[in-house]
Amino acid sequence: MLNLIVILLAGSSLVYISKYNWVGVPLDLGFYQIANIPLFYVIAGALILGLVFSYIMQLLQSLANSWVLRGKNKVIKEGTEEVLQLTKRVHQVELENEKLKHGVNEPSDARAL
């Protein structure tokens, strides 16, 4: 609904601008010059060019953010693996400690946590 309101406001403002800006102006594009272009077309072209440029900049920023997050996810995954390995090692040490406390000489299970 908000998009529709914004589109209607933008369209209304473009209609208002186009109503009073049909004066021909020269447009300089580097070495080229185009004469007698209605001012409304110059305004609308600048608006569209600005929107496209903003979209491209936002897209590049989004890609950069996704690459940063991908790197952080890799670090988190490595940390999780390290925590899992250390938890297994702590469990093995606790089993060995219990065996030493109680003097039980049972064969150790290498496949235990």
trRosetta pair geometry for C-beta under 8 A, 3 or more apart (Angstrom, degrees):
i j d omega theta_ij theta_ji phi_ij phi_ji
1 4 5.7 -52 -155 32 35 113
1 5 6.7 34 149 -17 65 103
2 5 5.6 -53 -151 35 36 112
2 6 6.3 35 152 -18 67 105
3 6 5.8 -56 -147 38 32 110
3 7 6.2 31 155 -19 66 107
4 7 5.7 -54 -145 38 30 111
4 8 6.3 30 156 -18 64 107
5 8 5.8 -56 -147 37 29 110
5 9 6.3 28 155 -17 64 107
6 9 5.8 -55 -147 38 30 110
6 10 6.2 29 155 -17 65 108
7 10 5.8 -55 -144 39 30 109
7 11 6.1 30 156 -18 64 109
8 11 5.7 -55 -143 39 29 111
8 12 6.2 31 157 -20 64 107
9 12 5.7 -53 -144 36 29 111
9 13 6.4 26 157 -16 64 106
10 13 5.9 -56 -147 38 30 108
10 14 6.4 30 154 -18 64 107
11 14 5.7 -55 -147 37 31 111
11 15 6.4 33 154 -20 65 104
12 15 5.7 -52 -149 35 32 112
12 16 6.4 32 152 -18 64 105
13 16 5.6 -52 -147 37 34 112
13 17 6.2 34 154 -17 66 105
14 17 5.6 -52 -142 39 32 110
14 18 6.0 30 157 -19 66 109
14 44 6.6 66 -141 -98 114 104
15 18 5.8 -56 -142 39 28 109
15 19 6.4 40 154 -34 62 102
16 19 5.8 -48 -153 19 30 117
16 20 7.4 -6 163 8 59 105
17 20 7.0 -85 -160 48 29 87
17 21 5.6 -18 168 14 71 131
17 40 6.1 140 127 -123 90 89
17 43 5.9 -121 160 108 139 156
17 44 8.0 159 99 -58 133 84
18 21 6.4 -79 -120 52 25 92
18 22 7.4 55 -179 -63 61 85
18 40 4.3 72 -116 -141 69 146
18 44 7.8 24 -76 -48 104 122
21 38 7.0 109 128 167 74 89
21 39 4.1 -100 175 87 100 111
21 40 4.5 136 93 -61 103 79
21 43 6.5 31 121 -2 159 139
22 38 4.9 -36 -147 -141 54 118
22 39 7.1 -123 -80 33 6 86
22 40 6.2 -11 -83 -7 54 118
23 38 7.1 116 60 -144 30 61
23 39 5.1 23 59 -13 82 120
24 35 7.3 39 163 159 116 67
24 36 3.6 -13 -168 -143 135 66
24 37 6.5 117 -150 45 70 23
24 38 6.2 -48 -91 -82 56 46
24 39 7.7 -144 -97 -31 10 75
25 36 7.6 119 38 -116 21 22
25 37 6.1 -48 64 65 69 76
25 38 7.7 57 16 -172 82 12
25 39 5.2 73 -5 -81 124 81
25 42 6.2 -40 65 -19 127 151
26 33 5.8 -1 -178 -176 112 104
26 34 7.0 159 -160 83 61 46
26 35 4.9 -23 -107 -112 86 62
26 36 7.4 7 -80 -27 59 40
26 37 7.5 95 -128 19 18 90
27 33 7.0 157 80 -158 48 54
27 34 4.5 -10 58 60 101 98
27 35 7.9 -154 22 -73 68 21
27 37 5.0 2 -18 23 121 140
27 42 6.2 -168 -92 -99 117 113
28 32 7.5 153 -159 88 47 51
28 33 5.2 -19 -104 -105 67 83
29 32 4.6 -15 68 68 95 101
29 33 7.4 177 25 -84 68 33
29 34 7.0 30 1 -5 110 102
34 37 5.7 46 118 -38 111 120
37 41 5.4 -103 170 72 100 126
37 42 6.0 109 112 -51 119 97
38 41 4.9 93 69 1 85 101
38 42 7.5 -155 100 -3 48 85
39 42 5.4 -53 -153 36 42 114
39 43 6.3 42 150 -19 71 104
40 43 5.7 -55 -148 37 33 111
40 44 6.1 28 156 -15 68 108
41 44 5.8 -53 -138 42 31 108
41 45 5.9 34 158 -21 64 109
42 45 5.8 -54 -143 38 26 112
42 46 6.3 27 156 -19 62 107
43 46 5.9 -56 -149 36 28 110
43 47 6.4 29 152 -19 63 107
44 47 5.6 -54 -149 36 33 114
44 48 6.3 29 155 -16 66 106
45 48 5.8 -55 -145 39 31 107
45 49 6.0 30 156 -18 66 109
46 49 5.7 -54 -142 40 29 112
46 50 6.2 32 156 -21 63 107
47 50 5.8 -57 -149 36 27 111
47 51 6.5 26 154 -18 63 106
48 51 5.7 -54 -148 36 32 111
48 52 6.4 31 154 -18 66 105
49 52 5.8 -53 -146 37 31 110
49 53 6.3 31 155 -18 64 108
50 53 5.7 -55 -144 39 30 111
50 54 6.2 31 156 -19 65 107
51 54 5.7 -54 -146 37 30 111
51 55 6.3 32 154 -21 64 105
52 55 5.7 -54 -149 35 31 112
52 56 6.5 31 154 -18 65 104
53 56 5.8 -54 -149 35 31 111
53 57 6.4 30 154 -17 65 106
54 57 5.7 -55 -147 38 32 111
54 58 6.3 31 154 -18 66 107
55 58 5.7 -55 -146 38 30 111
55 59 6.2 34 153 -22 64 106
56 59 5.6 -53 -147 35 31 114
56 60 6.5 31 154 -18 64 104
57 60 5.8 -52 -149 36 31 110
57 61 6.5 31 152 -17 64 106
58 61 5.6 -54 -148 38 33 112
58 62 6.3 36 152 -22 65 106
59 62 5.6 -53 -147 35 31 114
59 63 6.5 32 153 -18 64 103
60 63 5.7 -52 -149 35 33 111
60 64 6.5 33 153 -18 64 105
61 64 5.7 -53 -148 36 33 112
61 65 6.4 34 153 -19 65 105
62 65 5.7 -53 -148 36 32 112
62 66 6.5 31 154 -20 64 104
63 66 5.7 -54 -148 34 32 110
63 67 6.6 32 154 -19 65 103
64 67 5.8 -54 -152 34 33 110
64 68 6.5 32 152 -18 65 105
65 68 5.7 -54 -149 36 34 111
65 69 6.3 31 154 -16 67 107
66 69 5.7 -53 -145 40 33 110
66 70 6.3 40 153 -25 65 103
67 70 5.6 -50 -148 31 32 114
67 71 6.7 33 153 -17 63 102
68 71 5.9 -56 -156 35 32 111
68 72 6.5 28 150 -16 66 107
69 72 5.5 -55 -146 39 36 111
69 73 6.2 40 154 -23 68 103
70 73 5.7 -51 -148 34 31 113
70 74 6.7 35 151 -22 62 102
71 74 5.7 -52 -154 31 33 113
71 75 6.7 32 150 -17 65 103
72 75 5.6 -51 -150 35 37 112
72 76 6.4 39 151 -20 67 104
73 76 5.6 -52 -147 37 34 113
73 77 6.3 36 153 -21 66 104
74 77 5.7 -53 -148 35 31 112
74 78 6.5 31 153 -17 64 104
75 78 5.8 -54 -149 37 32 111
75 79 6.3 33 152 -19 65 107
76 79 5.6 -55 -148 38 32 113
76 80 6.3 35 152 -22 65 105
77 80 5.6 -51 -147 33 32 113
77 81 6.6 34 153 -19 63 103
78 81 5.7 -53 -151 35 33 112
78 82 6.5 33 151 -19 65 105
79 82 5.6 -54 -148 36 33 112
79 83 6.4 35 153 -20 66 104
80 83 5.7 -51 -147 35 32 112
80 84 6.4 35 152 -20 64 104
81 84 5.6 -54 -150 35 32 113
81 85 6.5 31 153 -17 65 105
82 85 5.8 -53 -148 37 33 110
82 86 6.3 29 155 -15 66 108
83 86 5.8 -57 -145 41 30 109
83 87 6.2 35 154 -23 65 106
84 87 5.7 -53 -147 33 29 113
84 88 6.6 30 154 -18 62 103
85 88 5.8 -54 -153 34 32 112
85 89 6.4 30 151 -18 65 106
86 89 5.5 -53 -146 37 36 112
86 90 6.3 39 154 -21 67 103
87 90 5.7 -50 -145 34 31 111
87 91 6.5 34 153 -20 63 105
87 113 7.8 -48 126 166 88 111
88 91 5.7 -55 -152 35 31 112
88 92 6.5 31 152 -18 65 105
88 113 5.4 -132 -126 168 77 67
89 92 5.7 -53 -150 35 34 112
89 93 6.4 33 152 -18 66 105
90 93 5.7 -55 -147 38 32 110
90 94 6.3 35 153 -21 65 105
91 94 5.7 -52 -148 35 31 113
91 95 6.6 34 152 -19 63 103
91 112 7.4 -142 126 137 116 99
91 113 4.7 -21 105 108 159 103
92 95 5.7 -52 -151 34 33 112
92 96 6.5 31 151 -16 65 105
92 112 6.9 134 -95 93 81 107
92 113 7.5 -149 -52 103 75 58
93 96 5.6 -53 -148 38 34 111
93 97 6.2 39 151 -24 65 106
94 97 5.5 -51 -145 35 32 115
94 98 6.5 34 155 -19 64 103
95 98 5.9 -54 -150 35 31 110
95 99 6.5 32 152 -19 63 105
95 108 7.4 114 126 -132 129 99
95 112 6.8 53 -47 119 168 153
96 99 5.6 -53 -150 35 33 113
96 100 6.4 31 153 -17 66 106
96 108 7.8 2 -85 -104 84 132
97 100 5.8 -56 -149 37 31 109
97 101 6.4 33 153 -22 65 106
98 101 5.6 -53 -145 34 32 113
98 102 6.2 1 167 6 67 111
98 104 7.8 -12 129 37 81 119
99 102 6.7 -73 -142 51 24 89
99 103 7.9 127 169 -52 55 2
99 104 5.2 -100 -139 67 70 87
99 105 7.4 95 -174 -90 110 34
99 106 6.9 -123 -119 35 116 88
99 108 8.0 -61 -52 -82 163 95
100 103 7.6 28 -169 -72 26 42
108 112 7.5 -99 178 14 77 129
109 112 4.2 94 90 -34 106 104
